[in-house]
Amino acid sequence: MSQPANTRGFDFFSAGELPAPALPADEVVAIVREHWDLDVELDGLGSQQDQNFLARARVPEHRADDSGEPDAPIGVVKITNPAFTADELDAQDHAASRIADAAPHLRIATTSVADDGSPRSIVAETSEGPLAVRLLEYLPGGTLNGPAYLSPAVVARMGEVAAHASLALSDFDHPGLDRVLQWDLRVADRVVDLLAHYHPDAAKRERVTDAAARAWADVQAVASELPQQAVHLDLTDDNVVCTTDRGIRLPDGMIDFGDVTRSWAVSELAITISSVLHHAGAEPVSVLPAVRAFHALRPLSASEVRALWPLVVLRGAVLVVSGEQQVQIDGGANAYAAEGVEREWRIFEQATSVPSAVMTRLIAEALGVELDDGRADASRHRPTRIGLDPAPDLAGAVRLDVSITSDEVDAGAWLAPGLEDRLALAALDAGAPMAWL
């Protein structure tokens, strides 16, 4: 198990349950009017542990040119969970500004400013006690939220966005990064152990804990070699915003810096590609465009390649148990968390549908990264010729199916080099004495 020491900010394991704020909309309207002299109408937005509203300027009843259409949004009101400290909020704002400066071609949701140049960020006295409230810039175009199919071009752009964030934050430091979040994959084993009992289905619960244990062991084999840095940690389909270019919506911005922390750098990519897996038609190989795009800008080391898919599995496991917990502690009132349960299970199922060793080899070959780097166990990951003296148990031999009707060559997998080796490896890992074509 792993845990950052001497934490100054939020510590998930000390805090326990983390119910989201639930202020009435009219109370939030009054706060916005009092502090920023803005008269707004609010629409609720989903959040796992904070509370968000889309704010539009209120339409005067007497306006003669009223077309019946609501005014364009002026921002997003974010009410931060009171468990988080002022330093942590400051780190989020600085991280957003840093990415905006380093990647000016990307749109970044930073805290908006008033006419006098002051940030619209206050601690307000509310019916739930003091709460940090900010008005963030609204980025039009929408996110990739939902189950719709994601084209390879869209998936690749997600990888690019994640890489730009990783590069911009590579040397960013701030006291507010000193926190322990349940989304930090450095503590994924502890999160699953702590929250697994919330899952109501015993069979699914066992699948999650078993897969997480195997993935954690794989990550620990290279953990000491994984670089750490500041990360956004939530660049998912929900948090990238899009612009339509020649009829195609492509990600060109990011929102929601609430999970900014310090973690393994490769976690940024693992979390991004995991969010692809619940979309229509998605399979594990569907994430390869994002992996290639990320690697082209911010090259992955061999150790990071080895860790990547096990981290995707761990992300899926954490999502499943965290989602079930959030639904229960919010008493069903958090529709965003409740709607995510099925999506999160789909991510986990897809992440575990192919052995991590197979996906790791596929990713390495797609990137041209050599994994046979002198490790003692490297040879056991390559299919080898089996001698016939003594003869193997041929009754258990597996014939590999690489025909056009095979599921194993679906989604363009047949185009990747080394397909036969990967299928043979999977068969051997499953216990077959040999595999043949």
Secondary structure in CASP SS format (residue, H / E / C, confidence):
PFRMAT SS
TARGET T0000
AUTHOR 0000-0000-0000
METHOD secondary structure of the structure
MODEL  1
M C 1.00
S C 1.00
Q C 1.00
P C 1.00
A C 1.00
N C 1.00
T C 1.00
R C 1.00
G C 1.00
F C 1.00
D E 1.00
F H 1.00
F H 1.00
S H 1.00
A H 1.00
G C 1.00
E C 1.00
L C 1.00
P C 1.00
A C 1.00
P C 1.00
A C 1.00
L C 1.00
P C 1.00
A H 1.00
D H 1.00
E H 1.00
V H 1.00
V H 1.00
A H 1.00
I H 1.00
V H 1.00
R H 1.00
E H 1.00
H H 1.00
W H 1.00
D C 1.00
L C 1.00
D C 1.00
V E 1.00
E E 1.00
L E 1.00
D E 1.00
G E 1.00
L E 1.00
G C 1.00
S C 1.00
Q C 1.00
Q C 1.00
D C 1.00
Q E 1.00
N E 1.00
F E 1.00
L E 1.00
A E 1.00
R E 1.00
A E 1.00
R C 1.00
V C 1.00
P C 1.00
E C 1.00
H C 1.00
R C 1.00
A C 1.00
D C 1.00
D C 1.00
S C 1.00
G C 1.00
E C 1.00
P C 1.00
D C 1.00
A C 1.00
P E 1.00
I E 1.00
G E 1.00
V E 1.00
V E 1.00
K E 1.00
I E 1.00
T C 1.00
N C 1.00
P C 1.00
A C 1.00
F C 1.00
T C 1.00
A H 1.00
D H 1.00
E H 1.00
L H 1.00
D H 1.00
A H 1.00
Q H 1.00
D H 1.00
H H 1.00
A H 1.00
A H 1.00
S H 1.00
R H 1.00
I H 1.00
A H 1.00
D H 1.00
A H 1.00
A C 1.00
P C 1.00
H C 1.00
L C 1.00
R E 1.00
I E 1.00
A C 1.00
T C 1.00
T E 1.00
S C 1.00
V E 1.00
A C 1.00
D C 1.00
D C 1.00
G C 1.00
S C 1.00
P E 1.00
R C 1.00
S E 1.00
I E 1.00
V E 1.00
A E 1.00
E E 1.00
T E 1.00
S C 1.00
E C 1.00
G E 1.00
P E 1.00
L E 1.00
A E 1.00
V E 1.00
R E 1.00
L E 1.00
L E 1.00
E C 1.00
Y C 1.00
L C 1.00
P C 1.00
G C 1.00
G C 1.00
T E 1.00
L C 1.00
N C 1.00
G C 1.00
P C 1.00
A C 1.00
Y C 1.00
L C 1.00
S C 1.00
P H 1.00
A H 1.00
V H 1.00
V H 1.00
A H 1.00
R H 1.00
M H 1.00
G H 1.00
E H 1.00
V H 1.00
A H 1.00
A H 1.00
H H 1.00
A H 1.00
S H 1.00
L H 1.00
A H 1.00
L C 1.00
S C 1.00
D C 1.00
F C 1.00
D C 1.00
H C 1.00
P H 1.00
G H 1.00
L H 1.00
D C 1.00
R C 1.00
V E 1.00
L C 1.00
Q C 1.00
W C 1.00
D C 1.00
L H 1.00
R H 1.00
V H 1.00
A H 1.00
D H 1.00
R H 1.00
V H 1.00
V H 1.00
D H 1.00
L H 1.00
L H 1.00
A H 1.00
H H 1.00
Y H 1.00
H C 1.00
P C 1.00
D C 1.00
A H 1.00
A H 1.00
K H 1.00
R H 1.00
E H 1.00
R H 1.00
V H 1.00
T H 1.00
D H 1.00
A H 1.00
A H 1.00
A H 1.00
R H 1.00
A H 1.00
W H 1.00
A H 1.00
D H 1.00
V H 1.00
Q H 1.00
A C 1.00
V C 1.00
A H 1.00
S H 1.00
E H 1.00
L C 1.00
P C 1.00
Q E 1.00
Q E 1.00
A E 1.00
V E 1.00
H C 1.00
L C 1.00
D C 1.00
L C 1.00
T C 1.00
D C 1.00
D C 1.00
N C 1.00
V E 1.00
V E 1.00
C E 1.00
T E 1.00
T E 1.00
D E 1.00
R C 1.00
G C 1.00
I E 1.00
R E 1.00
L E 1.00
P E 1.00
D E 1.00
G E 1.00
M E 1.00
I C 1.00
D C 1.00
F C 1.00
G C 1.00
D C 1.00
V C 1.00
T E 1.00
R E 1.00
S E 1.00
W E 1.00
A C 1.00
V C 1.00
S H 1.00
E H 1.00
L H 1.00
A H 1.00
I H 1.00
T H 1.00
I H 1.00
S H 1.00
S C 1.00
V C 1.00
L C 1.00
H C 1.00
H C 1.00
A C 1.00
G C 1.00
A C 1.00
E C 1.00
P H 1.00
V H 1.00
S H 1.00
V H 1.00
L H 1.00
P H 1.00
A H 1.00
V H 1.00
R H 1.00
A H 1.00
F H 1.00
H H 1.00
A H 1.00
L H 1.00
R C 1.00
P C 1.00
L C 1.00
S C 1.00
A H 1.00
S H 1.00
E H 1.00
V H 1.00
R H 1.00
A H 1.00
L H 1.00
W H 1.00
P H 1.00
L H 1.00
V H 1.00
V H 1.00
L H 1.00
R H 1.00
G H 1.00
A H 1.00
V H 1.00
L H 1.00
V H 1.00
V H 1.00
S H 1.00
G H 1.00
E H 1.00
Q H 1.00
Q H 1.00
V H 1.00
Q H 1.00
I H 1.00
D C 1.00
G C 1.00
G C 1.00
A C 1.00
N C 1.00
A H 1.00
Y H 1.00
A H 1.00
A H 1.00
E H 1.00
G H 1.00
V H 1.00
E H 1.00
R H 1.00
E H 1.00
W H 1.00
R H 1.00
I H 1.00
F H 1.00
E H 1.00
Q H 1.00
A H 1.00
T C 1.00
S C 1.00
V C 1.00
P C 1.00
S H 1.00
A H 1.00
V H 1.00
M H 1.00
T H 1.00
R H 1.00
L H 1.00
I H 1.00
A H 1.00
E H 1.00
A H 1.00
L H 1.00
G C 1.00
V C 1.00
E C 1.00
L C 1.00
D C 1.00
D C 1.00
G C 1.00
R C 1.00
A C 1.00
D C 1.00
A H 1.00
S H 1.00
R H 1.00
H H 1.00
R C 1.00
P C 1.00
T C 1.00
R C 1.00
I C 1.00
G C 1.00
L C 1.00
D C 1.00
P C 1.00
A C 1.00
P C 1.00
D C 1.00
L H 1.00
A H 1.00
G H 1.00
A C 1.00
V E 1.00
R E 1.00
L C 1.00
D C 1.00
V C 1.00
S C 1.00
I C 1.00
T C 1.00
S C 1.00
D H 1.00
E H 1.00
V H 1.00
D H 1.00
A H 1.00
G H 1.00
A H 1.00
W H 1.00
L H 1.00
A C 1.00
P C 1.00
G C 1.00
L H 1.00
E H 1.00
D H 1.00
R H 1.00
L H 1.00
A H 1.00
L H 1.00
A H 1.00
A H 1.00
L H 1.00
D H 1.00
A C 1.00
G C 1.00
A C 1.00
P C 1.00
M C 1.00
A E 1.00
W E 1.00
L C 1.00
END
